[in-house]
Amino acid sequence: MDQLAVIHGRDQRTPVCRCHSRGVVYVEFLIAFIPLFLLFLGICQLVLLTAARVIVSHAAVTGARSAIVVLEDTADDYGGAPRGALSRGMLGTFDEDGLLGHLSINGTGSNSHFSDTSKGTPRNSAQHGARMAAIRLAAETPLLTLAPKVSTLASTEHLERSLVSSSAAQLQFASGYTEAATAVTVQRSEYSDELAIEPIDPKGSVTVAVTYLYQCDVPVVRALMCRTLSELLDSHADGADRRKAERLYQFARPRALMALDSNGGRYTIVTGQATLTNQGANYLTMENGP
């Protein structure tokens, strides 16, 4: 019987129809590609987060280097604030807008995205003096590179206009975002969460801490690795997250970001800290007389 089937060209032991094996390679490709693609996106986001941590740490170092000079500088440049004081002195005495003007960055008050009405008021006057403004500017300047584009933070009607926006306009937006998303504080010590006691010891250690709201921008995986602003800044958060949120509310303007973020962005809080020895100057000024 088998020989007769072979003679007629049909072997009953082999299937005649092979249609069920079509597309197997394509399905196997999809099964293998999707997890690998998600892994690749996750690695990209992790690399960006690592770079952000390095920049925030560098910002803390620049803030500490500024502090050890500014804290012992003459009071005439800081509205009469005594040496070592962080909460005294006339605000606006330090020419922050003049320094930002060299980078083609206008004052944040003229930024349409971060208007004066969104600034709000700090909970208290701790570390909001004239000398602290100079320290904060030094720490915030490296963070300009981490600021997102306005098109990724807020929906806009003119996408092509946002794609070809000038460098000066992006720097102005980055300046407003960095001011709203960054808390710069001087801590009591590198192991303490409490603010430094004023006046700062002229020969003691100065610890500057930077807390920054970083926007995760890699699609898909940002929803897995980062959280929304409301989740990060929720008052019911526990432990370190709650302390970071309180620090942002006290020394930054996260509410301005909440009002601007219409795309449901994802964020994470990145911190950095640096400690240097204060360079107390042994020179005579009008403060201590001849």
Backbone hydrogen bonds in HBPLUS format (Angstrom, degrees):
<---DONOR---> <-ACCEPTOR-->    atom                        ^
c    i                          cat <-CA-CA->   ^        H-A-AA   ^      H-
h    n   atom  resd res      DA  || num        DHA   H-A  angle D-A-AA Bond
n    s   type  num  typ     dist DA aas  dist angle  dist       angle   num
A0005-ALA N   A0001-MET O   3.03 MM   4  6.38 149.1  2.13 144.2 152.4     1
A0006-VAL N   A0002-ASP O   2.99 MM   4  6.26 155.3  2.05 151.0 157.2     2
A0007-ILE N   A0003-GLN O   3.01 MM   4  6.20 152.5  2.08 142.5 150.1     3
A0008-HIS N   A0004-LEU O   3.13 MM   4  6.39 153.4  2.20 144.0 150.0     4
A0010-ARG N   A0005-ALA O   2.89 MM   5  5.24 153.2  1.97 163.5 155.5     5
A0009-GLY N   A0006-VAL O   3.05 MM   3  5.05 160.1  2.09 104.0 109.2     6
A0014-THR N   A0011-ASP O   3.27 MM   3  5.96 169.7  2.28 121.9 124.6     7
A0021-SER N   A0018-ARG O   3.40 MM   3  6.01 167.5  2.41 117.0 120.6     8
A0022-ARG N   A0019-CYS O   3.39 MM   3  5.75 169.9  2.40 114.0 115.6     9
A0027-VAL N   A0023-GLY O   3.09 MM   4  6.30 162.0  2.12 152.9 157.0    10
A0028-GLU N   A0024-VAL O   3.01 MM   4  6.21 161.7  2.04 152.0 157.3    11
A0029-PHE N   A0025-VAL O   2.97 MM   4  6.15 147.2  2.08 141.4 150.4    12
A0030-LEU N   A0026-TYR O   3.05 MM   4  6.37 157.4  2.10 148.5 153.5    13
A0031-ILE N   A0027-VAL O   2.98 MM   4  6.21 161.8  2.01 152.0 157.0    14
A0032-ALA N   A0028-GLU O   3.07 MM   4  6.22 150.6  2.16 142.5 149.8    15
A0033-PHE N   A0029-PHE O   2.74 MM   4  5.77 149.5  1.83 149.2 158.8    16
A0034-ILE N   A0030-LEU O   3.24 MM   4  6.06 178.3  2.24 148.6 149.0    17
A0037-PHE N   A0033-PHE O   2.74 MM   4  5.88 153.9  1.81 159.1 167.5    18
A0038-LEU N   A0034-ILE O   3.01 MM   4  6.21 160.8  2.05 153.7 158.0    19
A0039-LEU N   A0035-PRO O   2.92 MM   4  6.13 151.7  2.00 143.9 152.2    20
A0040-PHE N   A0036-LEU O   2.91 MM   4  6.18 149.9  2.00 143.4 151.2    21
A0041-LEU N   A0037-PHE O   2.96 MM   4  6.27 160.3  2.00 150.6 155.2    22
A0042-GLY N   A0038-LEU O   2.88 MM   4  6.06 155.8  1.94 146.3 153.5    23
A0043-ILE N   A0039-LEU O   2.95 MM   4  6.18 151.2  2.04 144.3 151.8    24
A0044-CYS N   A0040-PHE O   3.00 MM   4  6.30 156.3  2.06 148.0 154.5    25
A0045-GLN N   A0041-LEU O   2.97 MM   4  6.29 161.8  2.01 152.2 156.3    26
A0046-LEU N   A0042-GLY O   2.90 MM   4  6.06 154.4  1.97 145.3 153.0    27
A0047-VAL N   A0043-ILE O   2.89 MM   4  6.10 152.7  1.96 149.0 155.9    28
A0048-LEU N   A0044-CYS O   3.05 MM   4  6.33 158.2  2.10 148.7 154.2    29
A0049-LEU N   A0045-GLN O   2.92 MM   4  6.15 154.6  1.99 147.0 154.1    30
A0050-THR N   A0046-LEU O   2.94 MM   4  6.15 152.4  2.01 143.6 151.1    31
A0051-ALA N   A0047-VAL O   2.93 MM   4  6.23 156.9  1.99 148.9 155.0    32
A0052-ALA N   A0048-LEU O   2.91 MM   4  6.15 151.0  1.99 143.6 152.0    33
A0053-ARG N   A0049-LEU O   2.96 MM   4  6.25 152.8  2.03 146.3 153.1    34
A0054-VAL N   A0050-THR O   3.06 MM   4  6.38 150.6  2.15 145.1 153.0    35
A0055-ILE N   A0051-ALA O   3.01 MM   4  6.30 157.6  2.06 149.4 155.0    36
A0056-VAL N   A0052-ALA O   2.88 MM   4  6.10 161.2  1.92 153.3 158.5    37
A0057-SER N   A0053-ARG O   2.96 MM   4  6.07 153.5  2.03 141.4 148.8    38
A0058-HIS N   A0054-VAL O   2.91 MM   4  6.18 150.3  2.00 142.2 150.9    39
A0059-ALA N   A0055-ILE O   2.81 MM   4  6.10 146.3  1.92 144.2 154.2    40
A0060-ALA N   A0056-VAL O   3.02 MM   4  6.33 148.7  2.12 143.7 151.1    41
A0061-VAL N   A0057-SER O   3.10 MM   4  6.45 148.5  2.20 142.0 150.5    42
A0062-THR N   A0058-HIS O   2.94 MM   4  6.28 160.9  1.97 154.0 158.4    43
A0063-GLY N   A0059-ALA O   2.91 MM   4  6.11 152.4  1.99 145.0 153.1    44
A0064-ALA N   A0060-ALA O   2.92 MM   4  6.14 152.6  2.00 143.8 150.9    45
A0065-ARG N   A0061-VAL O   2.87 MM   4  6.12 156.7  1.93 151.3 157.9    46
A0066-SER N   A0062-THR O   2.98 MM   4  6.13 148.6  2.08 140.4 148.6    47
A0067-ALA N   A0063-GLY O   2.89 MM   4  6.07 151.4  1.97 141.7 150.2    48
A0068-ILE N   A0064-ALA O   3.11 MM   4  6.34 160.2  2.15 152.6 154.7    49
A0069-VAL N   A0066-SER O   3.14 MM   3  5.42 147.9  2.25 104.8 114.4    50
A0070-VAL N   A0066-SER O   2.79 MM   4  5.92 173.2  1.79 163.5 165.9    51
A0071-LEU N   A0067-ALA O   2.93 MM   4  5.61 168.1  1.95 147.4 150.9    52
A0073-ASP N   A0070-VAL O   3.12 MM   3  5.03 167.2  2.14 106.6 109.9    53
A0084-GLY N   A0071-LEU O   2.77 MM  13  4.77 138.6  1.94 141.2 147.6    54
A0078-TYR N   A0075-ALA O   3.11 MM   3  5.32 161.5  2.15 110.3 116.1    55
A0080-GLY N   A0075-ALA O   3.00 MM   5  4.74 149.3  2.09 154.9 148.0    56
A0081-ALA N   A0078-TYR O   3.15 MM   3  5.64 158.3  2.20 115.0 121.4    57
A0085-ALA N   A0082-PRO O   3.17 MM   3  5.62 155.1  2.24 135.9 134.2    58
A0200-ILE N   A0084-GLY O   2.92 MM 116  4.58 159.4  1.96 119.7 123.9    59
A0129-GLY N   A0086-LEU O   2.81 MM  43  5.23 145.4  1.93 151.7 141.8    60
A0130-ALA N   A0088-ARG O   3.14 MM  42  6.48 147.8  2.25 132.3 138.9    61
A0093-THR N   A0090-MET O   3.26 MM   3  5.87 154.9  2.33 132.2 133.6    62
A0096-GLU N   A0094-PHE O   2.85 MM   2  5.77 129.5  2.10 112.8  97.2    63
A0099-LEU N   A0095-ASP O   3.37 MM   4  6.63 152.0  2.45 139.1 145.0    64
A0100-LEU N   A0096-GLU O   2.98 MM   4  6.27 161.3  2.01 153.9 159.5    65
A0101-GLY N   A0097-ASP O   2.87 MM   4  5.95 134.0  2.09 137.3 149.3    66
A0102-HIS N   A0099-LEU O   3.27 MM   3  5.68 145.1  2.40 105.4 113.5    67
A0103-LEU N   A0100-LEU O   2.98 MM   3  5.35 147.4  2.09 107.7 117.5    68
A0105-ILE N   A0100-LEU O   3.05 MM   5  5.20 160.5  2.09 141.8 140.4    69
A0104-SER N   A0101-GLY O   3.02 MM   3  4.84 160.2  2.06 106.2 108.4    70
A0110-SER N   A0107-GLY O   3.07 MM   3  5.84 154.8  2.14 120.7 125.8    71
A0111-ASN N   A0108-THR O   3.16 MM   3  5.04 158.9  2.20 100.5 106.9    72
A0118-SER N   A0115-SER O   3.12 MM   3  5.57 151.4  2.21 109.0 117.0    73
A0119-LYS N   A0116-ASP O   3.21 MM   3  5.35 162.1  2.24 106.4 111.8    74
A0133-ALA N   A0129-GLY O   3.26 MM   4  6.56 135.3  2.48 138.5 149.5    75
A0133-ALA N   A0130-ALA O   3.24 MM   3  5.26 132.2  2.49  94.3 106.4    76
A0135-ILE N   A0131-ARG O   3.25 MM   4  6.65 158.2  2.30 147.7 153.7    77
A0136-ARG N   A0132-MET O   2.83 MM   4  5.95 160.7  1.87 150.3 155.7    78
A0137-LEU N   A0133-ALA O   3.02 MM   4  6.17 154.9  2.09 141.4 147.8    79
A0138-ALA N   A0134-ALA O   3.14 MM   4  6.35 158.0  2.19 145.3 150.4    80
A0139-ALA N   A0135-ILE O   3.12 MM   4  6.40 150.9  2.21 146.8 154.4    81
A0140-GLU N   A0136-ARG O   2.89 MM   4  6.04 149.8  1.98 149.8 158.4    82
A0141-THR N   A0137-LEU O   3.12 MM   4  6.11 144.1  2.25 148.1 154.3    83
A0143-LEU N   A0140-GLU O   3.00 MM   3  5.21 130.4  2.26 104.4 118.6    84
A0144-LEU N   A0141-THR O   3.23 MM   3  5.66 168.0  2.25 115.0 118.7    85
A0146-LEU N   A0143-LEU O   3.01 MM   3  5.40 153.9  2.08 111.1 119.0    86
A0147-ALA N   A0144-LEU O   3.39 MM   3  5.52 156.5  2.45 102.6 109.1    87
A0152-THR N   A0149-LYS O   3.10 MM   3  5.55 142.8  2.24 108.8 118.4    88
A0153-LEU N   A0150-VAL O   3.22 MM   3  5.17 140.7  2.39  96.1 107.1    89
A0154-ALA N   A0150-VAL O   2.93 MM   4  5.94 165.0  1.96 157.1 160.2    90
A0162-SER N   A0158-HIS O   3.24 MM   4  6.60 147.1  2.35 143.3 151.6    91
A0162-SER N   A0159-LEU O   3.07 MM   3  5.17 120.8  2.43  96.9 111.6    92
A0163-LEU N   A0159-LEU O   3.00 MM   4  6.31 143.4  2.14 148.2 158.9    93
A0164-VAL N   A0160-GLU O   3.32 MM   4  6.45 141.9  2.48 137.6 145.1    94
A0170-GLN N   A0166-SER O   3.13 MM   4  6.42 157.6  2.18 146.9 152.9    95
A0171-LEU N   A0167-SER O   2.89 MM   4  6.08 154.9  1.95 147.5 154.6    96
A0172-GLN N   A0168-ALA O   2.95 MM   4  6.17 150.6  2.04 143.5 151.5    97
A0173-PHE N   A0169-ALA O   3.01 MM   4  6.29 159.5  2.05 146.7 151.7    98
A0174-ALA N   A0170-GLN O   2.78 MM   4  5.97 158.6  1.82 147.9 154.8    99
A0175-SER N   A0171-LEU O   2.86 MM   4  6.02 147.7  1.97 142.8 150.9   100
A0176-GLY N   A0172-GLN O   3.15 MM   4  6.46 157.1  2.21 145.7 150.8   101
A0177-TYR N   A0173-PHE O   2.85 MM   4  6.11 162.9  1.88 156.3 161.4   102
A0178-THR N   A0174-ALA O   2.87 MM   4  5.92 163.6  1.90 146.1 151.0   103
A0179-GLU N   A0175-SER O   3.07 MM   4  6.20 157.9  2.12 143.7 149.5   104
A0180-ALA N   A0176-GLY O   3.09 MM   4  6.26 152.2  2.17 142.6 150.0   105
A0181-ALA N   A0177-TYR O   2.86 MM   4  5.96 137.8  2.04 147.8 160.1   106
A0253-ARG N   A0180-ALA O   2.98 MM  73  4.34 151.7  2.07 114.5 122.2   107
A0213-LEU N   A0181-ALA O   3.01 MM  32  5.17 147.3  2.12 141.5 151.4   108
A0183-ALA N   A0211-THR O   2.84 MM  28  5.05 158.9  1.89 149.2 156.0   109
A0211-THR N   A0183-ALA O   2.89 MM  28  5.05 159.1  1.94 147.9 154.5   110
A0185-THR N   A0209-ALA O   3.02 MM  24  5.35 165.3  2.04 154.7 159.4   111
A0209-ALA N   A0185-THR O   2.85 MM  24  5.35 163.5  1.87 153.8 159.5   112
A0196-ALA N   A0186-VAL O   2.90 MM  10  5.73 156.8  1.96 145.5 139.5   113
A0187-GLN N   A0207-THR O   2.78 MM  20  5.35 150.3  1.86 150.0 158.6   114
A0188-ARG N   A0194-GLU O   2.87 MM   6  5.77 156.3  1.93 153.5 149.9   115
A0192-SER N   A0189-SER O   3.24 MM   3  5.19 168.7  2.26 106.1 109.1   116
A0204-GLY N   A0201-ASP O   3.16 MM   3  4.87 160.7  2.20 100.6 106.6   117
A0280-GLY N   A0202-PRO O   2.91 MM  78  4.28 119.3  2.29 152.4 147.7   118
A0278-ASN N   A0204-GLY O   2.72 MM  74  5.54 172.0  1.73 169.9 172.1   119
A0206-VAL N   A0276-LEU O   2.70 MM  70  5.40 169.4  1.71 170.2 173.9   120
A0276-LEU N   A0206-VAL O   2.97 MM  70  5.40 157.9  2.02 148.3 151.7   121
A0208-VAL N   A0274-ALA O   2.93 MM  66  5.55 154.5  1.99 164.5 168.1   122
A0274-ALA N   A0208-VAL O   3.05 MM  66  5.55 152.1  2.13 148.9 157.7   123
A0210-VAL N   A0272-GLY O   2.84 MM  62  5.16 165.9  1.86 151.2 154.0   124
A0272-GLY N   A0210-VAL O   2.91 MM  62  5.16 145.0  2.04 146.7 153.9   125
A0212-TYR N   A0270-VAL O   2.83 MM  58  5.22 163.7  1.86 157.9 163.1   126
A0270-VAL N   A0212-TYR O   2.85 MM  58  5.22 165.4  1.88 159.1 161.2   127
A0214-TYR N   A0268-THR O   2.90 MM  54  5.43 160.0  1.94 173.4 168.1   128
A0268-THR N   A0214-TYR O   2.95 MM  54  5.43 145.4  2.07 147.9 158.8   129
A0216-CYS N   A0266-ARG O   2.88 MM  50  5.58 152.8  1.95 138.6 147.2   130
A0222-ARG N   A0218-VAL O   3.24 MM   4  5.69 136.7  2.44 158.6 163.0   131
A0221-VAL N   A0219-PRO O   2.65 MM   2  5.74 135.5  1.84 114.6  99.4   132
A0223-ALA N   A0220-VAL O   3.26 MM   3  5.93 147.2  2.37 113.6 120.6   133
A0224-LEU N   A0221-VAL O   2.96 MM   3  5.06 140.0  2.12 100.5 112.5   134
A0225-MET N   A0221-VAL O   2.94 MM   4  6.17 148.4  2.04 154.3 163.5   135
A0226-CYS N   A0222-ARG O   2.94 MM   4  5.37 147.5  2.05 136.4 141.9   136
A0227-ARG N   A0267-TYR O   2.98 MM  40  5.36 162.6  2.01 155.6 149.8   137
A0267-TYR N   A0227-ARG O   2.56 MM  40  5.36 170.1  1.57 157.3 157.5   138
A0232-LEU N   A0228-THR O   3.00 MM   4  6.29 157.4  2.05 151.6 158.0   139
A0233-LEU N   A0229-LEU O   2.88 MM   4  5.94 163.6  1.90 156.1 160.1   140
A0237-ALA N   A0234-ASP O   3.14 MM   3  5.68 165.4  2.16 118.4 120.0   141
A0243-ARG N   A0239-GLY O   3.30 MM   4  6.69 156.8  2.36 148.5 154.9   142
A0244-LYS N   A0240-ALA O   2.95 MM   4  6.19 157.2  2.01 153.2 159.3   143
A0245-ALA N   A0241-ASP O   2.98 MM   4  6.17 156.1  2.03 145.4 151.9   144
A0246-GLU N   A0242-ARG O   2.95 MM   4  6.19 158.5  2.00 149.6 155.1   145
A0247-ARG N   A0243-ARG O   3.00 MM   4  6.19 151.5  2.09 142.5 150.2   146
A0248-LEU N   A0244-LYS O   3.01 MM   4  6.28 152.0  2.09 146.4 153.7   147
A0249-TYR N   A0245-ALA O   3.00 MM   4  6.28 159.7  2.04 150.5 155.7   148
A0250-GLN N   A0246-GLU O   2.99 MM   4  6.13 144.3  2.12 141.7 151.2   149
A0251-PHE N   A0247-ARG O   2.93 MM   4  5.99 155.9  1.99 149.5 154.9   150
A0252-ALA N   A0248-LEU O   2.76 MM   4  4.90 135.3  1.96 140.1 143.3   151
A0256-ALA N   A0253-ARG O   3.10 MM   3  5.67 141.1  2.26 113.7 122.7   152
A0257-LEU N   A0254-PRO O   3.08 MM   3  5.15 122.6  2.42  96.2 110.4   153
A0258-MET N   A0254-PRO O   3.02 MM   4  6.38 150.9  2.10 147.2 155.7   154
A0259-ALA N   A0255-ARG O   3.00 MM   4  6.23 150.5  2.09 144.9 151.7   155
A0260-LEU N   A0256-ALA O   3.14 MM   4  6.28 137.6  2.33 134.2 145.2   156
A0260-LEU N   A0257-LEU O   3.16 MM   3  5.02 124.8  2.48  90.5 104.8   157
A0261-ASP N   A0257-LEU O   2.81 MM   4  5.82 152.2  1.89 153.6 159.6   158
A0289-GLY N   A0285-THR O   3.02 MM   4  5.98 130.2  2.27 148.4 162.6   159
